[in-house]
Amino acid sequence: MSDSAIPSSADMPDSEWFEQMASSSGMMFFVLRVHPDVALEFVNNAPGTVLLGDRTEPGSATELDAESLLGQIDPDYADRLADVLALPPGTDTEVELKWNRLDGRSTYGRGSVRSRQRGDGSVVIEGALADITELHDAETLLKRSEKRSRLLAENAW
């Protein structure tokens, strides 16, 4: 791709530039409103990171309830999501989640999230998660291999 094909940041609105940068980063950025209602206000379209479905229009909030959100998260990670949703404004934390993608596969994400209260009184959770699915799979295979090796060593005559 030539440099002339990449629009400069001066040629596009800030929100469009941010979305383009977020989507090309390989990370999932999101803004989830948690008060006064629950709505996914922004999620970038980085490949393979769709958490709750595609937004129909840029800038439009995807309305959802807490039950729908929890339904996408693996039950073993639901308590971690509940902790994130309950963060008091001004708080940030690290989180690892596993969610079920729309294609049926599972994705692991790890990153930082923060809770922020806006001037209008609404509260949002903002975050950036890296897809660590391949790392998680490699760690799982390593643990299995270590367990097999340990069993062989312990039971060798």
N, C-alpha and C positions, 0 to 999 in steps of 0.2 A: 504494500500500500504506500503510495507516495505521500510526502508531507502535504502536498497541495490538496489531497483528498480529505485530510483531517481538518474539520472546521476549527478555527481558533476560538478560544473562550470569549473573545470580544464579539464574535458573530452569533452567539446564542445566549438565551436567558440563563441565569444562574442555576435554576432548578434543572434545566435540560442538561447543562454542562455537568452538574453533580451526578445526575442519573447516568450519563454516559461514562463518567469516570468510575462510578460505583460498579456499573455493569462490566466494565473491562478489567476490574481489579481481581475477579475470581472470588470475591467475598460477598456475603449476603449482608446488605445494610437494610435496616428496617426501622420504622417508627410505628409503634403500637400505642394507640390511645387507650388508656385504662380507666379514665374518669372524665366526664360523667358517664360515658358509655364505652363499650369496647369496639374499636375499629382499627383495622390495619390501614394506616394512612399512607405508608410507603413501603415497598419492598422492591429492590432492584431485580432485574431479570437476568442475573448471572446464570449461566447454563447449569441446570441440575439442582438449583437451590430453591425451587418453588416450594414454599411452606404451605400455603393455603389456597393456591389457585392464582390465576392471572387477574390483574386488575383490568377492567374493561376499558378504562380511559386513563391516560396519564393524569396524575393529580387527584383522582377520585378515590375516596376511602372505600375499602371493602368492608362492609358491615358484617360483623360476626359476633357471636356470643361466646362467653367463656367456655361453654360446653363444646362448641365447634373447635375452638382453639385447642383445648385439651384432647379432643378426639384425634388430632393430627399427631400429637406427641406420644411417643411410646410410653405405655403405662409405667414402666420402670423409671421414667424421667419426669413424670407428672409432678412430683413433689418439687423438683428443681424449677419447673416452670411456675408453679404456684408461688415459690419464694421470689422469683423475679417479678411476678405480677403484684406482689405485696410490698415491693421496695418503696420506702418512703421517698418523697422527692428530695433530690440532692444526694442520693445514694448511688454508688456504682459498685459493680461486682463482676467477677469472672463467672462464666457459666458454660456447661457442656450439655447439649441436648441431642436427643435422637428423635427424629420425626419421620413419619411415613409420607413419602412423596406421592404425587398424583398418579405416577406410573406403578405404584405398589412397592417400590424399593424403599429401603430405609437409608437415611442420610444422618451422619453425625456432624454436629457443628460445635465449635468451641470459639469463644471470644468474650468481648466485654459488652456490658449493657449498663445503662444508667437511667435513673428515673428523674424526670424534670417536670416542674410545674410551670405552666405558661402564664402569661399575663392575664389571660381570660379565665384562669382557674382550672383549665383542663390539665390532666396529668398524662404524660407520655413516657413510654419506655423506648429508648433509642439504643440501637446496638449494631454491632458488626460481628459476624460469625464467619470463621474460615471453615470450609468443608474439610473435615479430618476423617472421612470415611475410609480412605485407603490406609491411613495411619492406624486407625482403629482395627481394621481387618488384619494388618500386619502384626499388631500387638497381640491380637487373639491367636493367630497362628503361632507366634513365638511362645506364648504361654502354654499352648497345647504341646508343642515340641519339647519345652522344658519339662512338662509333667511326664510325658512319655519317657524322656531320657532319665528322669529321676526314678521312675518306676522300674526301668530296666536295670539301672545301677543298684537299686535297693534289693532287687530280686535276683541278681546274678549270683551264681554259685561260685 
